[in-house]
Amino acid sequence: MMLVTEILVTAVTVYFFVKVLRTPPKIEPDSFTENDSE
Amino acid sequence: MSSNTQSWGSRVGLILAMAGNAVGLGNFLRFPVQAVKNGGGAFLIPYLVSFLVLGIPLLWIEWASGRFGGTKGDHSAPFIMNSMGKRSYWKYLGVFGIFTNIAVAAYYTYIESWTFSYVFHSIAQTFTGMSQTEVAQFFTSYVDIGQSTTGLPYEAIWFYILVLGLNTWILSKGLEGGIEKVAKIGMPLLIVFGAFLAVRAFMLGSSGAPAGCAECDAMLGFNFLWNPQFDSLSNPNVWLAAAGQIFFTLSVGMGTIHCYAAYVKSKDDIALNSMAAGWMNGFVEIVLGGSIVIPIAVGYLGLDWVKENAGFAMAFQTMPFLFTKWGAVLGSVAGVMWFGLLFFAGITSSLAMGSPWVAFMQDEFKFSLKTSAWTFGLVTLLAGLPTVFFYQQGVFDQYDYWAGTVGLVFFALVEAILFAWIWGIDKGWEEINRGADIVLPKIYKPVLKYVTPLILLVIFTMSLVTPKGNDWSAAVRDGWKFDASSIIGQIQNVDIAHNREAFADIFVAEVDGVADVQSVEGKTTIRLVQTTGEATTYQWDQEDAQPVVTTGQVVRAGDQIAAGSFVNPIFYRHLARGMLIALFAFIAGMVYVAYRRRMQALN
C-alpha cells in the first residue's frame, strides 16, 4: 500500500512537472498591458 | 486602472511559488497526525477522493478566477469577485480573501519564528544532553515570553518580529525579485532536507530502541501509518477529516491562489500549472511528510507513546530530543534540516499570505510595492502580537479556529457558488480551458457545478452543528448538544460551564477529579486527575491565586478550587474574537473606500 501510493504520487508529480518543462512557451506576443486592454 | 505591472519571471518560478504556497507546516505536522487518527493507510482513500472532487476543482476555480481578475487589473479577491459577481456584496465577501491571509499570517509567522529560532538552537547544539522532559520544557519556556532560553529578554517576540520583517522585506522585492527567488531556493532545499530525513527514517529500523522496548521500530511506524483499516471508510468523520486536510494542504479558500494567478498572462496555461503545483504538494505531503515524524518517533519511543502523543507539538517538543540520539554532529545537521525545511515550508506560504494585501494596496491606493509590503508588516504585527503575548491563554487557537479553519471553508463555499452558479459554469469552464496545455476531463464540468459546492455545503453545515463527541447518531437519539469544536459550540463556549465571567475572585473546577496541588516555577498549579487517568491542569500567574483545596481532595465540577484575582480564559477568547472582527471591519472599510474611489474616478 505504502510503496504503491508513494510510487503513484511521485510518478504523477514527475509527469506533470516534466510536461511543464517540455511544453514550449506560447509564441504569440503577450504582456500585462495586453491583458488589461481585453 | 491598476498601476500594478508585476509579472512572474518564469513558468517554473510560478509553479514553485504556487507549490510553496501550498506546502506548509501542515504537510509535515498535520497530515501524518490526521492519518494516524483516521484509519492509517485507509485515510489515503478519502484523502485522494477529496483531492479529486474538492481539491482539484477548487484549484481550477481559484486559478481561473485569479487570471480573469488579472485581465481587469484586479489582483486581490474583493475586486476579482466584484467583477465576476456584479452585485455589490460580492466584494465584501471577497474581503475574506485578504482577511484570512492577514489573520493566519499573524500567527503562522509566529510558528515560523519558532522554526527559525530552533535552527539556531540546533546549530548551537542547545538540546545536547537534555532529557525528553527538558526538551519539552524548553519549548514551554520559549513560548512563555516572560522566560528566555538564550538570555535575550523577550526572545520569542524578537524572533517573531525578525521573521515577520524578513517576510515583509521579501514581499517588498516583488514577485520575480522576491517571492519567486525564495521559492526557487526554498522548495528544492525543502525536498532535499525532507528526502534526507525520510531516508534516515527508513534506515532507522529498531536500531534506536531502548532496552526492553520491542515495539520501538521505525518500520512499525510506517506500518501503522500505512496499514489500511477499511472499516474506518464508513465513518463520516474520517471523510470530513480528509476533506479538511485537503483544504489546509492546498491553501485553497484563502485568496492567495487568486492573487498569484492574477499575474498569469491571459493566454497562458493554468490547467497544467495548477496540476503540477497541486501534485508537487501531494508528493511533499504523502511521500515526505508521512515518512519523518511518526516513523522516527516510533523508532525511539514506541507505538503506544506515539498513539497517545501524536500532535503538532511533537515537532518542537520531541524531534530535537530524538535527533540528539544521532550523535552531536549528525543530530545537529538533522535539527538544521528539520527546522530548516519547516522554515522554508512556512515562509513560502506566509509570503503568499502577504501578497493579496500588497496587491490590494497597489491596485486601489496606488501605493508603491515597498510601501504596500511594509503596511502588510505593520497590520500583521498589530494583529499578531496578541497571539505572541497570550499564546498560552488560547488567543493563538482562536485565530487558528476562526480564520484558519472556519474562514477557509466559508470562503471556498462562497467562491464555488460564485464561479459555478453566478458567473456561470459555461464561462468558468471556458476560462479554465483557455490556453490549457492539457485536455481536461469533461466530467469535471458537472463536478464543478454540483459536486464541489454540495460537498462544501455539507462540510460547512456539519462544522456548524457538530454534535458533542462527534457522535451524530447519539445526538439524533438523545438530543442535540453542540461539540466545543462546532461553530455554534464555539460561539456559545460550551466547553466552559462555570468560569464564564472574564474577571472573577474565585475559580471553579470545570471537571470532576482528585486534586493535586503544586507550585510550579512559583505559579499556583492544580491538577484534577479524573477516573479515566486524564488530568486537567489549571495554572495561574497571579501572585494572589491561592488554592482552597488540598492534594487528595475529591472535587466536583462546579466546586471552588482557588481564590484570588482571576482573568479567565473566556476573556482571552473575547479578546481574540474582537481582534478578528476589528480586522475584518478594517479591511471591509478599506474595500468600501477603494470602491468609492473607483466610482469617483469613473465620474
Chai-1 contact restraints between the chains, C-beta under 6 A:
chainA,res_idxA,chainB,res_idxB,connection_type,confidence,min_distance_angstrom,max_distance_angstrom,comment,restraint_id
A,M1,B,G41,contact,1.0,0.0,6.0,A-B,restraint_1
A,M1,B,W226,contact,1.0,0.0,6.0,A-B,restraint_2
A,M1,B,P228,contact,1.0,0.0,6.0,A-B,restraint_3
A,M2,B,W226,contact,1.0,0.0,6.0,A-B,restraint_4
A,T5,B,L44,contact,1.0,0.0,6.0,A-B,restraint_5
A,E6,B,V287,contact,1.0,0.0,6.0,A-B,restraint_6
A,V9,B,G282,contact,1.0,0.0,6.0,A-B,restraint_7
A,V9,B,F283,contact,1.0,0.0,6.0,A-B,restraint_8
A,V9,B,I286,contact,1.0,0.0,6.0,A-B,restraint_9
A,V9,B,V287,contact,1.0,0.0,6.0,A-B,restraint_10
A,T10,B,F283,contact,1.0,0.0,6.0,A-B,restraint_11
A,T10,B,V287,contact,1.0,0.0,6.0,A-B,restraint_12
A,V12,B,W279,contact,1.0,0.0,6.0,A-B,restraint_13
A,T13,B,W279,contact,1.0,0.0,6.0,A-B,restraint_14
A,T13,B,M280,contact,1.0,0.0,6.0,A-B,restraint_15
A,T13,B,F283,contact,1.0,0.0,6.0,A-B,restraint_16
A,F16,B,M275,contact,1.0,0.0,6.0,A-B,restraint_17
A,F16,B,A276,contact,1.0,0.0,6.0,A-B,restraint_18
A,F16,B,W279,contact,1.0,0.0,6.0,A-B,restraint_19
A,F17,B,A276,contact,1.0,0.0,6.0,A-B,restraint_20
A,V20,B,A276,contact,1.0,0.0,6.0,A-B,restraint_21
A,T23,B,D437,contact,1.0,0.0,6.0,A-B,restraint_22
A,K26,B,K267,contact,1.0,0.0,6.0,A-B,restraint_23
A,D30,B,K265,contact,1.0,0.0,6.0,A-B,restraint_24
A,D30,B,K267,contact,1.0,0.0,6.0,A-B,restraint_25
A,F32,B,T5,contact,1.0,0.0,6.0,A-B,restraint_26
A,F32,B,S7,contact,1.0,0.0,6.0,A-B,restraint_27
A,N35,B,T71,contact,1.0,0.0,6.0,A-B,restraint_28
A,N35,B,S266,contact,1.0,0.0,6.0,A-B,restraint_29
A,D36,B,G73,contact,1.0,0.0,6.0,A-B,restraint_30
A,E38,B,T71,contact,1.0,0.0,6.0,A-B,restraint_31
